[in-house]
Amino acid sequence: MAHPKSRISKQRKRKRRTHYKASSQQIATCPNTGESHLYHRAYWHEGAMYYKGRVVIAAFSEEDLEE
């Protein structure tokens, strides 16, 4: 069974991992609504939820709730 000749310290391991950083999030603009949003995420615009330029959840008014 293979094993390392010497143990790598926590400090040395963490120094090596400091170079991995999260990149900034990309923001898209919807051609239909003009709303800015994160890629691959649904977003709310004027009471309706949109995803890929299509309405996923339609806007509703207070009259719809009363019925």
Phi and psi restraints in degrees (range 20) as a CNS / XPLOR table:
assign (resid 1 and name C) (resid 2 and name N)
       (resid 2 and name CA) (resid 2 and name C) 1.0 -78.9 20.0 2
assign (resid 2 and name N) (resid 2 and name CA)
       (resid 2 and name C) (resid 3 and name N) 1.0 143.9 20.0 2
assign (resid 2 and name C) (resid 3 and name N)
       (resid 3 and name CA) (resid 3 and name C) 1.0 -151.7 20.0 2
assign (resid 3 and name N) (resid 3 and name CA)
       (resid 3 and name C) (resid 4 and name N) 1.0 155.4 20.0 2
assign (resid 3 and name C) (resid 4 and name N)
       (resid 4 and name CA) (resid 4 and name C) 1.0 -65.9 20.0 2
assign (resid 4 and name N) (resid 4 and name CA)
       (resid 4 and name C) (resid 5 and name N) 1.0 148.2 20.0 2
assign (resid 4 and name C) (resid 5 and name N)
       (resid 5 and name CA) (resid 5 and name C) 1.0 -67.8 20.0 2
assign (resid 5 and name N) (resid 5 and name CA)
       (resid 5 and name C) (resid 6 and name N) 1.0 -38.9 20.0 2
assign (resid 5 and name C) (resid 6 and name N)
       (resid 6 and name CA) (resid 6 and name C) 1.0 -138.6 20.0 2
assign (resid 6 and name N) (resid 6 and name CA)
       (resid 6 and name C) (resid 7 and name N) 1.0 149.9 20.0 2
assign (resid 6 and name C) (resid 7 and name N)
       (resid 7 and name CA) (resid 7 and name C) 1.0 -74.7 20.0 2
assign (resid 7 and name N) (resid 7 and name CA)
       (resid 7 and name C) (resid 8 and name N) 1.0 138.2 20.0 2
assign (resid 7 and name C) (resid 8 and name N)
       (resid 8 and name CA) (resid 8 and name C) 1.0 -89.1 20.0 2
assign (resid 8 and name N) (resid 8 and name CA)
       (resid 8 and name C) (resid 9 and name N) 1.0 127.1 20.0 2
assign (resid 8 and name C) (resid 9 and name N)
       (resid 9 and name CA) (resid 9 and name C) 1.0 -67.6 20.0 2
assign (resid 9 and name N) (resid 9 and name CA)
       (resid 9 and name C) (resid 10 and name N) 1.0 159.5 20.0 2
assign (resid 9 and name C) (resid 10 and name N)
       (resid 10 and name CA) (resid 10 and name C) 1.0 -61.6 20.0 2
assign (resid 10 and name N) (resid 10 and name CA)
       (resid 10 and name C) (resid 11 and name N) 1.0 -39.2 20.0 2
assign (resid 10 and name C) (resid 11 and name N)
       (resid 11 and name CA) (resid 11 and name C) 1.0 -63.4 20.0 2
assign (resid 11 and name N) (resid 11 and name CA)
       (resid 11 and name C) (resid 12 and name N) 1.0 -45.4 20.0 2
assign (resid 11 and name C) (resid 12 and name N)
       (resid 12 and name CA) (resid 12 and name C) 1.0 -65.5 20.0 2
assign (resid 12 and name N) (resid 12 and name CA)
       (resid 12 and name C) (resid 13 and name N) 1.0 -40.1 20.0 2
assign (resid 12 and name C) (resid 13 and name N)
       (resid 13 and name CA) (resid 13 and name C) 1.0 -64.6 20.0 2
assign (resid 13 and name N) (resid 13 and name CA)
       (resid 13 and name C) (resid 14 and name N) 1.0 -42.5 20.0 2
assign (resid 13 and name C) (resid 14 and name N)
       (resid 14 and name CA) (resid 14 and name C) 1.0 -71.2 20.0 2
assign (resid 14 and name N) (resid 14 and name CA)
       (resid 14 and name C) (resid 15 and name N) 1.0 -32.2 20.0 2
assign (resid 14 and name C) (resid 15 and name N)
       (resid 15 and name CA) (resid 15 and name C) 1.0 -62.6 20.0 2
assign (resid 15 and name N) (resid 15 and name CA)
       (resid 15 and name C) (resid 16 and name N) 1.0 -40.6 20.0 2
assign (resid 15 and name C) (resid 16 and name N)
       (resid 16 and name CA) (resid 16 and name C) 1.0 -66.2 20.0 2
assign (resid 16 and name N) (resid 16 and name CA)
       (resid 16 and name C) (resid 17 and name N) 1.0 -35.5 20.0 2
assign (resid 16 and name C) (resid 17 and name N)
       (resid 17 and name CA) (resid 17 and name C) 1.0 -80.8 20.0 2
assign (resid 17 and name N) (resid 17 and name CA)
       (resid 17 and name C) (resid 18 and name N) 1.0 -7.9 20.0 2
assign (resid 17 and name C) (resid 18 and name N)
       (resid 18 and name CA) (resid 18 and name C) 1.0 -68.4 20.0 2
assign (resid 18 and name N) (resid 18 and name CA)
       (resid 18 and name C) (resid 19 and name N) 1.0 -17.5 20.0 2
assign (resid 18 and name C) (resid 19 and name N)
       (resid 19 and name CA) (resid 19 and name C) 1.0 -79.2 20.0 2
assign (resid 19 and name N) (resid 19 and name CA)
       (resid 19 and name C) (resid 20 and name N) 1.0 -14.8 20.0 2
assign (resid 19 and name C) (resid 20 and name N)
       (resid 20 and name CA) (resid 20 and name C) 1.0 -86.3 20.0 2
assign (resid 20 and name N) (resid 20 and name CA)
       (resid 20 and name C) (resid 21 and name N) 1.0 108.3 20.0 2
assign (resid 20 and name C) (resid 21 and name N)
       (resid 21 and name CA) (resid 21 and name C) 1.0 -124.5 20.0 2
assign (resid 21 and name N) (resid 21 and name CA)
       (resid 21 and name C) (resid 22 and name N) 1.0 148.1 20.0 2
assign (resid 21 and name C) (resid 22 and name N)
       (resid 22 and name CA) (resid 22 and name C) 1.0 -73.2 20.0 2
assign (resid 22 and name N) (resid 22 and name CA)
       (resid 22 and name C) (resid 23 and name N) 1.0 136.0 20.0 2
assign (resid 22 and name C) (resid 23 and name N)
       (resid 23 and name CA) (resid 23 and name C) 1.0 -82.5 20.0 2
assign (resid 23 and name N) (resid 23 and name CA)
       (resid 23 and name C) (resid 24 and name N) 1.0 160.8 20.0 2
assign (resid 23 and name C) (resid 24 and name N)
       (resid 24 and name CA) (resid 24 and name C) 1.0 -68.9 20.0 2
assign (resid 24 and name N) (resid 24 and name CA)
       (resid 24 and name C) (resid 25 and name N) 1.0 150.5 20.0 2
assign (resid 24 and name C) (resid 25 and name N)
       (resid 25 and name CA) (resid 25 and name C) 1.0 -74.6 20.0 2
assign (resid 25 and name N) (resid 25 and name CA)
       (resid 25 and name C) (resid 26 and name N) 1.0 141.4 20.0 2
assign (resid 25 and name C) (resid 26 and name N)
       (resid 26 and name CA) (resid 26 and name C) 1.0 -87.0 20.0 2
assign (resid 26 and name N) (resid 26 and name CA)
       (resid 26 and name C) (resid 27 and name N) 1.0 138.9 20.0 2
assign (resid 26 and name C) (resid 27 and name N)
       (resid 27 and name CA) (resid 27 and name C) 1.0 -113.9 20.0 2
assign (resid 27 and name N) (resid 27 and name CA)
       (resid 27 and name C) (resid 28 and name N) 1.0 131.5 20.0 2
assign (resid 27 and name C) (resid 28 and name N)
       (resid 28 and name CA) (resid 28 and name C) 1.0 -106.4 20.0 2
assign (resid 28 and name N) (resid 28 and name CA)
       (resid 28 and name C) (resid 29 and name N) 1.0 159.1 20.0 2
assign (resid 28 and name C) (resid 29 and name N)
       (resid 29 and name CA) (resid 29 and name C) 1.0 -118.9 20.0 2
assign (resid 29 and name N) (resid 29 and name CA)
       (resid 29 and name C) (resid 30 and name N) 1.0 125.8 20.0 2
assign (resid 29 and name C) (resid 30 and name N)
       (resid 30 and name CA) (resid 30 and name C) 1.0 -72.0 20.0 2
assign (resid 30 and name N) (resid 30 and name CA)
       (resid 30 and name C) (resid 31 and name N) 1.0 129.5 20.0 2
assign (resid 30 and name C) (resid 31 and name N)
       (resid 31 and name CA) (resid 31 and name C) 1.0 -70.2 20.0 2
assign (resid 31 and name N) (resid 31 and name CA)
       (resid 31 and name C) (resid 32 and name N) 1.0 -24.0 20.0 2
assign (resid 31 and name C) (resid 32 and name N)
       (resid 32 and name CA) (resid 32 and name C) 1.0 -82.5 20.0 2
assign (resid 32 and name N) (resid 32 and name CA)
       (resid 32 and name C) (resid 33 and name N) 1.0 -46.2 20.0 2
assign (resid 32 and name C) (resid 33 and name N)
       (resid 33 and name CA) (resid 33 and name C) 1.0 -102.7 20.0 2
assign (resid 33 and name N) (resid 33 and name CA)
       (resid 33 and name C) (resid 34 and name N) 1.0 -22.0 20.0 2
assign (resid 33 and name C) (resid 34 and name N)
       (resid 34 and name CA) (resid 34 and name C) 1.0 78.9 20.0 2
assign (resid 34 and name N) (resid 34 and name CA)
       (resid 34 and name C) (resid 35 and name N) 1.0 7.8 20.0 2
assign (resid 34 and name C) (resid 35 and name N)
       (resid 35 and name CA) (resid 35 and name C) 1.0 -82.1 20.0 2
assign (resid 35 and name N) (resid 35 and name CA)
       (resid 35 and name C) (resid 36 and name N) 1.0 139.1 20.0 2
assign (resid 35 and name C) (resid 36 and name N)
       (resid 36 and name CA) (resid 36 and name C) 1.0 -85.8 20.0 2
assign (resid 36 and name N) (resid 36 and name CA)
       (resid 36 and name C) (resid 37 and name N) 1.0 139.0 20.0 2
assign (resid 36 and name C) (resid 37 and name N)
       (resid 37 and name CA) (resid 37 and name C) 1.0 -157.3 20.0 2
assign (resid 37 and name N) (resid 37 and name CA)
       (resid 37 and name C) (resid 38 and name N) 1.0 167.4 20.0 2
assign (resid 37 and name C) (resid 38 and name N)
       (resid 38 and name CA) (resid 38 and name C) 1.0 -75.9 20.0 2
assign (resid 38 and name N) (resid 38 and name CA)
       (resid 38 and name C) (resid 39 and name N) 1.0 147.0 20.0 2
assign (resid 38 and name C) (resid 39 and name N)
       (resid 39 and name CA) (resid 39 and name C) 1.0 -60.8 20.0 2
assign (resid 39 and name N) (resid 39 and name CA)
       (resid 39 and name C) (resid 40 and name N) 1.0 143.8 20.0 2
assign (resid 39 and name C) (resid 40 and name N)
       (resid 40 and name CA) (resid 40 and name C) 1.0 60.4 20.0 2
assign (resid 40 and name N) (resid 40 and name CA)
       (resid 40 and name C) (resid 41 and name N) 1.0 31.4 20.0 2
assign (resid 40 and name C) (resid 41 and name N)
       (resid 41 and name CA) (resid 41 and name C) 1.0 -132.6 20.0 2
assign (resid 41 and name N) (resid 41 and name CA)
       (resid 41 and name C) (resid 42 and name N) 1.0 142.6 20.0 2
assign (resid 41 and name C) (resid 42 and name N)
       (resid 42 and name CA) (resid 42 and name C) 1.0 -77.2 20.0 2
assign (resid 42 and name N) (resid 42 and name CA)
       (resid 42 and name C) (resid 43 and name N) 1.0 153.7 20.0 2
assign (resid 42 and name C) (resid 43 and name N)
       (resid 43 and name CA) (resid 43 and name C) 1.0 -144.9 20.0 2
assign (resid 43 and name N) (resid 43 and name CA)
       (resid 43 and name C) (resid 44 and name N) 1.0 154.2 20.0 2
assign (resid 43 and name C) (resid 44 and name N)
       (resid 44 and name CA) (resid 44 and name C) 1.0 -92.8 20.0 2
assign (resid 44 and name N) (resid 44 and name CA)
       (resid 44 and name C) (resid 45 and name N) 1.0 138.4 20.0 2
assign (resid 44 and name C) (resid 45 and name N)
       (resid 45 and name CA) (resid 45 and name C) 1.0 -148.8 20.0 2
assign (resid 45 and name N) (resid 45 and name CA)
       (resid 45 and name C) (resid 46 and name N) 1.0 117.4 20.0 2
assign (resid 45 and name C) (resid 46 and name N)
       (resid 46 and name CA) (resid 46 and name C) 1.0 52.4 20.0 2
assign (resid 46 and name N) (resid 46 and name CA)
       (resid 46 and name C) (resid 47 and name N) 1.0 45.5 20.0 2
assign (resid 46 and name C) (resid 47 and name N)
       (resid 47 and name CA) (resid 47 and name C) 1.0 82.5 20.0 2
assign (resid 47 and name N) (resid 47 and name CA)
       (resid 47 and name C) (resid 48 and name N) 1.0 -2.4 20.0 2
assign (resid 47 and name C) (resid 48 and name N)
       (resid 48 and name CA) (resid 48 and name C) 1.0 -118.3 20.0 2
assign (resid 48 and name N) (resid 48 and name CA)
       (resid 48 and name C) (resid 49 and name N) 1.0 148.2 20.0 2
assign (resid 48 and name C) (resid 49 and name N)
       (resid 49 and name CA) (resid 49 and name C) 1.0 -98.0 20.0 2
assign (resid 49 and name N) (resid 49 and name CA)
       (resid 49 and name C) (resid 50 and name N) 1.0 130.1 20.0 2
assign (resid 49 and name C) (resid 50 and name N)
       (resid 50 and name CA) (resid 50 and name C) 1.0 -114.6 20.0 2
assign (resid 50 and name N) (resid 50 and name CA)
       (resid 50 and name C) (resid 51 and name N) 1.0 147.7 20.0 2
assign (resid 50 and name C) (resid 51 and name N)
       (resid 51 and name CA) (resid 51 and name C) 1.0 -148.6 20.0 2
assign (resid 51 and name N) (resid 51 and name CA)
       (resid 51 and name C) (resid 52 and name N) 1.0 126.3 20.0 2
assign (resid 51 and name C) (resid 52 and name N)
       (resid 52 and name CA) (resid 52 and name C) 1.0 55.6 20.0 2
assign (resid 52 and name N) (resid 52 and name CA)
       (resid 52 and name C) (resid 53 and name N) 1.0 38.0 20.0 2
assign (resid 52 and name C) (resid 53 and name N)
       (resid 53 and name CA) (resid 53 and name C) 1.0 78.4 20.0 2
assign (resid 53 and name N) (resid 53 and name CA)
       (resid 53 and name C) (resid 54 and name N) 1.0 3.8 20.0 2
assign (resid 53 and name C) (resid 54 and name N)
       (resid 54 and name CA) (resid 54 and name C) 1.0 -117.2 20.0 2
assign (resid 54 and name N) (resid 54 and name CA)
       (resid 54 and name C) (resid 55 and name N) 1.0 152.2 20.0 2
assign (resid 54 and name C) (resid 55 and name N)
       (resid 55 and name CA) (resid 55 and name C) 1.0 -76.6 20.0 2
assign (resid 55 and name N) (resid 55 and name CA)
       (resid 55 and name C) (resid 56 and name N) 1.0 123.2 20.0 2
assign (resid 55 and name C) (resid 56 and name N)
       (resid 56 and name CA) (resid 56 and name C) 1.0 -95.7 20.0 2
assign (resid 56 and name N) (resid 56 and name CA)
       (resid 56 and name C) (resid 57 and name N) 1.0 -46.6 20.0 2
assign (resid 56 and name C) (resid 57 and name N)
       (resid 57 and name CA) (resid 57 and name C) 1.0 -121.9 20.0 2
assign (resid 57 and name N) (resid 57 and name CA)
       (resid 57 and name C) (resid 58 and name N) 1.0 119.1 20.0 2
assign (resid 57 and name C) (resid 58 and name N)
       (resid 58 and name CA) (resid 58 and name C) 1.0 -73.7 20.0 2
assign (resid 58 and name N) (resid 58 and name CA)
       (resid 58 and name C) (resid 59 and name N) 1.0 152.9 20.0 2
assign (resid 58 and name C) (resid 59 and name N)
       (resid 59 and name CA) (resid 59 and name C) 1.0 -68.5 20.0 2
assign (resid 59 and name N) (resid 59 and name CA)
       (resid 59 and name C) (resid 60 and name N) 1.0 143.1 20.0 2
assign (resid 59 and name C) (resid 60 and name N)
       (resid 60 and name CA) (resid 60 and name C) 1.0 -128.7 20.0 2
assign (resid 60 and name N) (resid 60 and name CA)
       (resid 60 and name C) (resid 61 and name N) 1.0 153.7 20.0 2
assign (resid 60 and name C) (resid 61 and name N)
       (resid 61 and name CA) (resid 61 and name C) 1.0 -108.8 20.0 2
assign (resid 61 and name N) (resid 61 and name CA)
       (resid 61 and name C) (resid 62 and name N) 1.0 175.3 20.0 2
assign (resid 61 and name C) (resid 62 and name N)
       (resid 62 and name CA) (resid 62 and name C) 1.0 -67.0 20.0 2
assign (resid 62 and name N) (resid 62 and name CA)
       (resid 62 and name C) (resid 63 and name N) 1.0 -26.3 20.0 2
assign (resid 62 and name C) (resid 63 and name N)
       (resid 63 and name CA) (resid 63 and name C) 1.0 -65.8 20.0 2
assign (resid 63 and name N) (resid 63 and name CA)
       (resid 63 and name C) (resid 64 and name N) 1.0 -34.7 20.0 2
assign (resid 63 and name C) (resid 64 and name N)
       (resid 64 and name CA) (resid 64 and name C) 1.0 -67.1 20.0 2
assign (resid 64 and name N) (resid 64 and name CA)
       (resid 64 and name C) (resid 65 and name N) 1.0 -32.2 20.0 2
assign (resid 64 and name C) (resid 65 and name N)
       (resid 65 and name CA) (resid 65 and name C) 1.0 -72.5 20.0 2
assign (resid 65 and name N) (resid 65 and name CA)
       (resid 65 and name C) (resid 66 and name N) 1.0 -30.8 20.0 2
assign (resid 65 and name C) (resid 66 and name N)
       (resid 66 and name CA) (resid 66 and name C) 1.0 -71.7 20.0 2
assign (resid 66 and name N) (resid 66 and name CA)
       (resid 66 and name C) (resid 67 and name N) 1.0 -27.6 20.0 2
